[in-house]
Amino acid sequence: MRDAATLAFQDGATQAVLGRFYVWMATNGLEILIWILGGLLVIRFIRWAAEKYASRVESQFHNSDLIVQTEDAKHRRALVDVVAWTLIVIVAIIVIIRMLGILGVPITGLTGPGAVIGAALGFGAQRVVQDVLAGFFVVAERQYGYGDVVSLTVTGNGEANGTVEDVTLRMTKLRTGDGEVITVPNGQIIKATNLSKDWARAVVDVPVPAEADIGLVNETLDRVGQDFFEKPRWHDLLLDAPSPLGVIDLELDSVTVRMVARTLPGKQFEVSRALRISIVRALAREGITVAPGRDALAGGGPPATLADQAGGNGES
């Protein structure tokens, strides 16, 4: 008789617990589920909108007559990515706070533990905070944007070179010429060199034998620059005709002459390679060869005023 009463009591308790669980699932549980699904849908929509904008910018660029994207377009692309990332974080915080409210956890009661957790995170996540603050200034100051060719000096004097594929408040992703993706936390960037800001400079250093006629070399380089500028293939990539700066280096058996040209952003390397070929061929027709054991070096010079300073130092 006692066993039957015990079993009946246990069955009644189990049914009461299940009943309360079903009621909770039909009320609070359902509300929590709705908030989670709603948050996921909002996050998905934010990501979709950001990707849609990126696709529209790419489509407009490819369907236009522009050779490179404008600075405003690159900045807006980076700004949209940052705003999307920030909105996602805000949505996640709102959903978490609402879930705590539904579960009956007093938000005011979390002030003390929150302060302790915040202090712990302040010590343990200093790098993350530093990355976010540095990323904010990267975007706000327009240091670089999507599609820019940059050279980043990171902590430890390391170098990261490539094309910017993604910029967020926390990190920057670069694609190297070999197809590798480099992820650099923004807080570890010591110096950012933008090689495609507004315009760039193609630089070709030509070493010729010391006994060569420098006047003839300069005349030949000037003629090469004019012919190169008139070619339709390169005219659209150049802002002005390539011109020689004169002798920039003297050695016992060779003299180095520099030639420079202003190009569209990010096109300096392509232009400098083609210009080097034209220079070597033109000098060969004049009977002047590159100094033995030396190569005509081509590269991209620093943009904007830094390039002018480099050119002025070379002329002296």
Contacts in CASP RR format, 6 or more apart in sequence:
PFRMAT RR
TARGET T0000
AUTHOR 0000-0000-0000
METHOD contacts of the structure
MODEL  1
MRDAATLAFQDGATQAVLGRFYVWMATNGLEILIWILGGLLVIRFIRWAA
EKYASRVESQFHNSDLIVQTEDAKHRRALVDVVAWTLIVIVAIIVIIRML
GILGVPITGLTGPGAVIGAALGFGAQRVVQDVLAGFFVVAERQYGYGDVV
SLTVTGNGEANGTVEDVTLRMTKLRTGDGEVITVPNGQIIKATNLSKDWA
RAVVDVPVPAEADIGLVNETLDRVGQDFFEKPRWHDLLLDAPSPLGVIDL
ELDSVTVRMVARTLPGKQFEVSRALRISIVRALAREGITVAPGRDALAGG
GPPATLADQAGGNGES
28 102 0 8 1.000
28 103 0 8 1.000
29 102 0 8 1.000
31 102 0 8 1.000
32 99 0 8 1.000
32 102 0 8 1.000
32 103 0 8 1.000
35 95 0 8 1.000
35 98 0 8 1.000
35 99 0 8 1.000
35 102 0 8 1.000
36 95 0 8 1.000
36 99 0 8 1.000
38 95 0 8 1.000
39 91 0 8 1.000
39 92 0 8 1.000
39 95 0 8 1.000
42 91 0 8 1.000
43 88 0 8 1.000
43 91 0 8 1.000
43 92 0 8 1.000
46 84 0 8 1.000
46 87 0 8 1.000
46 88 0 8 1.000
46 91 0 8 1.000
47 84 0 8 1.000
47 88 0 8 1.000
49 84 0 8 1.000
50 80 0 8 1.000
50 81 0 8 1.000
50 84 0 8 1.000
53 77 0 8 1.000
53 80 0 8 1.000
54 77 0 8 1.000
54 80 0 8 1.000
54 81 0 8 1.000
57 69 0 8 1.000
57 73 0 8 1.000
57 76 0 8 1.000
57 77 0 8 1.000
61 69 0 8 1.000
61 73 0 8 1.000
67 236 0 8 1.000
67 237 0 8 1.000
67 264 0 8 1.000
67 267 0 8 1.000
68 196 0 8 1.000
68 264 0 8 1.000
68 265 0 8 1.000
68 266 0 8 1.000
68 267 0 8 1.000
69 146 0 8 1.000
69 147 0 8 1.000
71 142 0 8 1.000
71 197 0 8 1.000
71 198 0 8 1.000
74 144 0 8 1.000
74 145 0 8 1.000
74 146 0 8 1.000
74 147 0 8 1.000
74 148 0 8 1.000
75 139 0 8 1.000
75 142 0 8 1.000
75 145 0 8 1.000
77 145 0 8 1.000
77 146 0 8 1.000
78 139 0 8 1.000
78 145 0 8 1.000
78 146 0 8 1.000
78 164 0 8 1.000
78 167 0 8 1.000
79 139 0 8 1.000
81 146 0 8 1.000
81 166 0 8 1.000
81 167 0 8 1.000
81 168 0 8 1.000
82 135 0 8 1.000
82 139 0 8 1.000
82 167 0 8 1.000
82 168 0 8 1.000
82 169 0 8 1.000
85 168 0 8 1.000
85 169 0 8 1.000
86 169 0 8 1.000
97 107 0 8 1.000
100 107 0 8 1.000
100 110 0 8 1.000
101 107 0 8 1.000
122 129 0 8 1.000
127 185 0 8 1.000
127 187 0 8 1.000
128 170 0 8 1.000
130 187 0 8 1.000
131 169 0 8 1.000
131 170 0 8 1.000
131 171 0 8 1.000
131 185 0 8 1.000
131 186 0 8 1.000
131 187 0 8 1.000
131 188 0 8 1.000
132 169 0 8 1.000
132 170 0 8 1.000
132 186 0 8 1.000
133 187 0 8 1.000
134 186 0 8 1.000
134 187 0 8 1.000
134 189 0 8 1.000
135 167 0 8 1.000
135 168 0 8 1.000
135 169 0 8 1.000
135 170 0 8 1.000
135 186 0 8 1.000
135 187 0 8 1.000
136 169 0 8 1.000
137 143 0 8 1.000
138 144 0 8 1.000
138 167 0 8 1.000
138 172 0 8 1.000
138 186 0 8 1.000
138 189 0 8 1.000
138 192 0 8 1.000
139 167 0 8 1.000
139 169 0 8 1.000
143 192 0 8 1.000
143 194 0 8 1.000
144 150 0 8 1.000
144 164 0 8 1.000
144 167 0 8 1.000
144 172 0 8 1.000
144 192 0 8 1.000
144 194 0 8 1.000
144 197 0 8 1.000
145 164 0 8 1.000
145 167 0 8 1.000
146 164 0 8 1.000
146 165 0 8 1.000
146 166 0 8 1.000
146 167 0 8 1.000
147 163 0 8 1.000
147 164 0 8 1.000
147 165 0 8 1.000
147 196 0 8 1.000
148 163 0 8 1.000
148 164 0 8 1.000
148 194 0 8 1.000
148 195 0 8 1.000
148 196 0 8 1.000
148 197 0 8 1.000
148 265 0 8 1.000
149 162 0 8 1.000
149 163 0 8 1.000
149 164 0 8 1.000
149 194 0 8 1.000
149 195 0 8 1.000
149 196 0 8 1.000
149 265 0 8 1.000
149 266 0 8 1.000
150 161 0 8 1.000
150 162 0 8 1.000
150 163 0 8 1.000
150 164 0 8 1.000
150 174 0 8 1.000
150 192 0 8 1.000
150 193 0 8 1.000
150 194 0 8 1.000
150 195 0 8 1.000
150 196 0 8 1.000
151 159 0 8 1.000
151 160 0 8 1.000
151 161 0 8 1.000
151 162 0 8 1.000
151 192 0 8 1.000
151 193 0 8 1.000
151 195 0 8 1.000
152 159 0 8 1.000
152 160 0 8 1.000
152 161 0 8 1.000
152 172 0 8 1.000
152 174 0 8 1.000
152 184 0 8 1.000
152 189 0 8 1.000
152 191 0 8 1.000
152 192 0 8 1.000
152 193 0 8 1.000
153 159 0 8 1.000
153 189 0 8 1.000
153 190 0 8 1.000
153 191 0 8 1.000
153 192 0 8 1.000
153 193 0 8 1.000
154 160 0 8 1.000
154 184 0 8 1.000
154 188 0 8 1.000
154 189 0 8 1.000
154 190 0 8 1.000
155 188 0 8 1.000
155 190 0 8 1.000
160 174 0 8 1.000
160 182 0 8 1.000
160 184 0 8 1.000
161 174 0 8 1.000
161 176 0 8 1.000
162 174 0 8 1.000
162 175 0 8 1.000
162 176 0 8 1.000
162 177 0 8 1.000
162 182 0 8 1.000
163 174 0 8 1.000
163 175 0 8 1.000
163 177 0 8 1.000
164 172 0 8 1.000
164 173 0 8 1.000
164 174 0 8 1.000
165 173 0 8 1.000
165 174 0 8 1.000
165 175 0 8 1.000
165 181 0 8 1.000
166 172 0 8 1.000
166 173 0 8 1.000
167 173 0 8 1.000
169 186 0 8 1.000
170 185 0 8 1.000
170 186 0 8 1.000
171 183 0 8 1.000
171 184 0 8 1.000
171 185 0 8 1.000
171 186 0 8 1.000
172 183 0 8 1.000
172 184 0 8 1.000
172 186 0 8 1.000
172 189 0 8 1.000
173 181 0 8 1.000
173 182 0 8 1.000
173 183 0 8 1.000
173 184 0 8 1.000
174 181 0 8 1.000
174 182 0 8 1.000
174 183 0 8 1.000
174 184 0 8 1.000
175 181 0 8 1.000
175 182 0 8 1.000
176 182 0 8 1.000
193 302 0 8 1.000
194 303 0 8 1.000
195 265 0 8 1.000
195 266 0 8 1.000
195 268 0 8 1.000
195 300 0 8 1.000
195 301 0 8 1.000
195 302 0 8 1.000
195 303 0 8 1.000
196 265 0 8 1.000
196 266 0 8 1.000
196 303 0 8 1.000
197 265 0 8 1.000
197 303 0 8 1.000
197 304 0 8 1.000
198 265 0 8 1.000
198 303 0 8 1.000
198 304 0 8 1.000
199 239 0 8 1.000
199 262 0 8 1.000
199 263 0 8 1.000
199 264 0 8 1.000
199 265 0 8 1.000
199 303 0 8 1.000
199 304 0 8 1.000
200 262 0 8 1.000
200 263 0 8 1.000
200 264 0 8 1.000
200 265 0 8 1.000
200 266 0 8 1.000
200 267 0 8 1.000
200 268 0 8 1.000
200 300 0 8 1.000
200 301 0 8 1.000
200 303 0 8 1.000
201 260 0 8 1.000
201 261 0 8 1.000
201 262 0 8 1.000
201 263 0 8 1.000
201 268 0 8 1.000
201 300 0 8 1.000
201 301 0 8 1.000
201 302 0 8 1.000
201 303 0 8 1.000
201 307 0 8 1.000
202 242 0 8 1.000
202 260 0 8 1.000
202 261 0 8 1.000
202 262 0 8 1.000
202 263 0 8 1.000
202 267 0 8 1.000
202 268 0 8 1.000
202 269 0 8 1.000
202 271 0 8 1.000
202 272 0 8 1.000
202 275 0 8 1.000
202 298 0 8 1.000
202 299 0 8 1.000
202 300 0 8 1.000
202 301 0 8 1.000
203 258 0 8 1.000
203 259 0 8 1.000
203 260 0 8 1.000
203 268 0 8 1.000
203 272 0 8 1.000
203 298 0 8 1.000
203 299 0 8 1.000
203 300 0 8 1.000
203 301 0 8 1.000
204 242 0 8 1.000
204 258 0 8 1.000
204 259 0 8 1.000
204 260 0 8 1.000
204 272 0 8 1.000
204 275 0 8 1.000
204 276 0 8 1.000
204 279 0 8 1.000
204 296 0 8 1.000
204 297 0 8 1.000
204 298 0 8 1.000
204 299 0 8 1.000
205 248 0 8 1.000
205 249 0 8 1.000
205 256 0 8 1.000
205 257 0 8 1.000
205 258 0 8 1.000
205 296 0 8 1.000
205 297 0 8 1.000
205 298 0 8 1.000
206 217 0 8 1.000
206 221 0 8 1.000
206 256 0 8 1.000
206 257 0 8 1.000
206 258 0 8 1.000
206 259 0 8 1.000
206 279 0 8 1.000
206 280 0 8 1.000
206 283 0 8 1.000
206 290 0 8 1.000
206 296 0 8 1.000
207 249 0 8 1.000
207 254 0 8 1.000
207 255 0 8 1.000
207 256 0 8 1.000
207 257 0 8 1.000
207 290 0 8 1.000
207 291 0 8 1.000
207 294 0 8 1.000
207 295 0 8 1.000
207 296 0 8 1.000
208 214 0 8 1.000
208 217 0 8 1.000
208 254 0 8 1.000
208 255 0 8 1.000
208 256 0 8 1.000
208 257 0 8 1.000
208 283 0 8 1.000
208 288 0 8 1.000
208 289 0 8 1.000
208 290 0 8 1.000
208 291 0 8 1.000
209 253 0 8 1.000
209 254 0 8 1.000
209 255 0 8 1.000
209 288 0 8 1.000
209 289 0 8 1.000
209 291 0 8 1.000
209 292 0 8 1.000
210 251 0 8 1.000
210 252 0 8 1.000
210 253 0 8 1.000
210 254 0 8 1.000
210 255 0 8 1.000
210 291 0 8 1.000
212 255 0 8 1.000
212 288 0 8 1.000
213 288 0 8 1.000
214 246 0 8 1.000
214 247 0 8 1.000
214 255 0 8 1.000
214 257 0 8 1.000
216 286 0 8 1.000
216 288 0 8 1.000
217 244 0 8 1.000
217 257 0 8 1.000
217 283 0 8 1.000
217 288 0 8 1.000
218 244 0 8 1.000
218 246 0 8 1.000
218 257 0 8 1.000
220 282 0 8 1.000
220 283 0 8 1.000
220 286 0 8 1.000
220 288 0 8 1.000
221 242 0 8 1.000
221 243 0 8 1.000
221 244 0 8 1.000
221 257 0 8 1.000
221 259 0 8 1.000
221 279 0 8 1.000
221 282 0 8 1.000
222 243 0 8 1.000
222 244 0 8 1.000
223 282 0 8 1.000
224 242 0 8 1.000
224 259 0 8 1.000
224 275 0 8 1.000
224 278 0 8 1.000
224 279 0 8 1.000
224 282 0 8 1.000
225 241 0 8 1.000
225 242 0 8 1.000
225 243 0 8 1.000
225 259 0 8 1.000
225 261 0 8 1.000
225 275 0 8 1.000
225 278 0 8 1.000
226 241 0 8 1.000
227 278 0 8 1.000
228 234 0 8 1.000
228 238 0 8 1.000
228 241 0 8 1.000
228 242 0 8 1.000
228 261 0 8 1.000
228 274 0 8 1.000
228 275 0 8 1.000
228 278 0 8 1.000
229 235 0 8 1.000
229 238 0 8 1.000
229 240 0 8 1.000
229 241 0 8 1.000
229 242 0 8 1.000
229 261 0 8 1.000
234 271 0 8 1.000
234 274 0 8 1.000
236 264 0 8 1.000
237 263 0 8 1.000
237 264 0 8 1.000
237 267 0 8 1.000
237 270 0 8 1.000
237 271 0 8 1.000
238 261 0 8 1.000
238 262 0 8 1.000
238 263 0 8 1.000
238 264 0 8 1.000
238 271 0 8 1.000
239 262 0 8 1.000
239 263 0 8 1.000
239 264 0 8 1.000
240 261 0 8 1.000
240 262 0 8 1.000
241 261 0 8 1.000
242 259 0 8 1.000
242 260 0 8 1.000
242 261 0 8 1.000
242 275 0 8 1.000
243 259 0 8 1.000
243 260 0 8 1.000
243 261 0 8 1.000
244 257 0 8 1.000
244 258 0 8 1.000
244 259 0 8 1.000
245 257 0 8 1.000
245 258 0 8 1.000
245 259 0 8 1.000
245 260 0 8 1.000
245 311 0 8 1.000
245 312 0 8 1.000
245 314 0 8 1.000
245 315 0 8 1.000
246 257 0 8 1.000
246 258 0 8 1.000
246 314 0 8 1.000
246 315 0 8 1.000
247 255 0 8 1.000
247 256 0 8 1.000
247 257 0 8 1.000
248 256 0 8 1.000
248 257 0 8 1.000
248 258 0 8 1.000
248 314 0 8 1.000
248 315 0 8 1.000
249 255 0 8 1.000
249 256 0 8 1.000
250 256 0 8 1.000
253 291 0 8 1.000
253 292 0 8 1.000
254 291 0 8 1.000
254 294 0 8 1.000
255 291 0 8 1.000
258 311 0 8 1.000
258 314 0 8 1.000
259 275 0 8 1.000
259 279 0 8 1.000
260 301 0 8 1.000
260 307 0 8 1.000
260 311 0 8 1.000
261 271 0 8 1.000
261 272 0 8 1.000
261 275 0 8 1.000
263 271 0 8 1.000
265 303 0 8 1.000
268 299 0 8 1.000
268 300 0 8 1.000
268 301 0 8 1.000
269 298 0 8 1.000
269 299 0 8 1.000
269 300 0 8 1.000
272 298 0 8 1.000
272 299 0 8 1.000
272 300 0 8 1.000
273 298 0 8 1.000
275 298 0 8 1.000
276 296 0 8 1.000
276 298 0 8 1.000
279 296 0 8 1.000
280 290 0 8 1.000
280 296 0 8 1.000
283 289 0 8 1.000
283 290 0 8 1.000
290 296 0 8 1.000
301 307 0 8 1.000
301 310 0 8 1.000
302 310 0 8 1.000
END
